[in-house]
């Protein structure tokens, strides 16, 4: 997932950035509300972890502006405010979840996984495409009961394609899920990962097809045959 953290407590933010990167996410951080609003206007994020008591613009206003733009970014509020009115206001403005400080890192990670499952399709834990099985919570993709040997970036790309099996995923979206703002890589890096993944899933009954000018599509062999038959008719 591509995650933006809006948090003015520097040590807490740095700890979250490192923990979430270690968990396989692309993570960026801003220390105030105006920077958060600007980042959300110019970049596409899967999840915003939002403190309410931000300088320059509070979290409520950041959230209000985000939802006014009808952006699908999920929002997890992190706040020291334990008052029920603050929770109600945040949820009414469009937050997806609310966690009160102090919190356990394990609980935050579990809530992020739950939000990811909700976004990817009715909360299902495992996703199948051909002979491939994606276990999001376990961060694995298996074939014939054995986990594929995937790097972090390869897993992110394959998982994103599996969650939209049969649909085109833009190359830029795959790139943004792997890299944060500090990355020096270019879009061509995605092509390298796709090439490596293709070799690792050859026996899976699924294939990755490049759709010129759009992105990549993962499809099962039966779907591929059906598409070919249709094209030939």
N, C-alpha and C positions, 0 to 999 in steps of 0.2 A: 504493500500500500504506500501511496505518497501521503505523508503526514506533515501538517504544519502545526507547530506548537507556539501558542501566543501566551507567554509567561514572563513576568518581570522579575521573578526571583531567579537570579543567574545560576546559582548552584543547583537548584532544583531542575531548571531547564536543561543544563548541561548533562545532568544525570539521566534525564528522560531521553534526551537525544541519543546518548550512547547506548542506553538499554534498548531502545526501539530499533536502532541501527543493528545492534547485535541480534535482534529478533528477525532481521531480514527486511526491514522497511526503509524507504528513502525518507529522510526526515530533515525538515528545515525549521529554524527557530527565529521568532521576532520578539522583541522585548516590550512592545507597546501596541496600543490599539490601532493607531493610524498606520503603522507598518503592517499590521495584520490585515487591515482593510485593503491596503494597496497590494499586498501579496495575493490576496484572494481575488482581486479584480484582474490580475495579470497572469495568474497561474491556475491550473486545475489540480485540486487536491482531493484525495479520497476522504480524508478525515482532518478535522480541525480540533485540536485539544486546546480549549479556551479557558483562560483565567478570567474571572469577572472583574477583578479590581486592577485593571490595566491602566497605566498612565496615558494621558493625551486623548484616549477614547476608551470608555469602559467596555467590558465584554458584551453587555447587553446591546449596545449600539452596534458593535461589530457584527453580532448575530442578526440583529434586525436588518442591517444593510445586506448581509449575505442572503437572507431569505427573501428580501425584496427583489433581488436579482434572480430569484428562483433557481439558485444553484443547488445541485444535488449533493454537495459535500456534506458528509455526516459530521455532527458536532457533539463532542463530549466535553461537558463543562467540568473544569477543575476549580474548586473555590473553597476558601476558608469560611464562606458564609453558609452556615448550617440552618438558616432560617427557612421555614417552609415556604414563605412568600417568595424568596429568591429562587427556590427550586421551581415553584409554579410559574413564575415569570419567565425563567429560562426555557422551560419546556413549552410554554405557550408561544414563545417567540420562535420555536422550531428546533430546539436542541433535541438530540436523540438519546442522550444519557447524561447523568449528573453524578459526580464523585466528589466527596467532601475531603478536604485536607485535614489532617494528615491521612495518607492512604498507603496501602501496601502495593508495591510495584506489581506483584503477581495478580492482584485484583484488577489493576488498570489494564494489564495485558489480556486478562480474560475478557474484560468488557470490550476491548478492541476486537478480539476474535469473534465475539458475539455479534458486534456491529457488522463485521466483515461477512459473517454468514448470512445475516439478515439482508445485506445489500446484494449478495451473490445469488440468492434464490431460496426464499422461504426457510432459511435457517438450516438447510441440509448440511451435514458435517462432511459427507463424502460426495465427490463429483466424479462421474465416469464419462469417458469418451473413448470409444473403441475398447481396447484392453487395458487402457490406463485408468488408474484410480487415484484421485487427488484427496489426500487427507489434510485439510487446511490446518486444523489444530496441531496435528503432528508434524506439519511442514514437510510432508513427504509425497512423492508420486511413486506408485508401485505398478509393476507389470508381472502378471502371473505370480502374485504373492510376494515378490521380491522388490525392495525399494531400489529405484534408479539412483545411480551415483551422479548427483547434480550439484553444481556449484550454487551459491546463493542466487546469483543473477539468472542462471539457467532455470532454477526453480521458480523464481518470480515470473519469468517470461512464460514458462509452460503452464503455471497455475493460472495466469491471466487468460491464456488461450483456452484452457480447459473450462474455465468458468463461463466462457462465451463460446463453447464448442458449436461449430456450425455458423458462427458469425465473425465478421471481420473486426479485428482489433487494430486501430491505427498504430503505426510504428512509433509515433511520438508519445502515445499513451504508454506503450511498453517501456520506452526510454525513461519517461517520468516516474515510473514505478521503481526503476532500478537506481536512478541517480538523483542526488540533491543539487542545490544551487552551486556547490563547490566543485562539482565534477567537471573534469576537463575532457571527458569523452564526447564523441559525436554520435549522431544517429546510426552511423555505420556499425557501431558496437553491437546494436541489436541484431544486425545481419549475421555477425559472428556467432552470437549466442544461438540464434535460430539454426544455423548450420550445424552446430554441435548437437543441439537437441534432436534434429532430424536423424542423426546417426544413432542416437541412444533409444529412439522409439521406433526403429525400423520394423521390429517384430510385433508391434502393438495393435496393428489394424487401424491405426490413425496416422494421418499425415498432415504436415504444415504446408499450406499453399500460399504463395505470395500473390496478392491481388494488386496489380500495378496501380500506383498512385494512391492507394488506400491503406494497405497494411498487410496483415497476415491472418490466415484463417486456419483453424485446426478442425479437421473433419474425420469421421470414421471412414473406413474403406467402403462400407456399404453406401454411405452418403456420396462418396466420391464417384462410385460406379453409377449411381442413379443420376448424378449431375452430368456425367459423360454421356450416358444414354440419352438424356434430355437434349444435350447440345447437338448430338448426332442426328436427332430426329428432324 
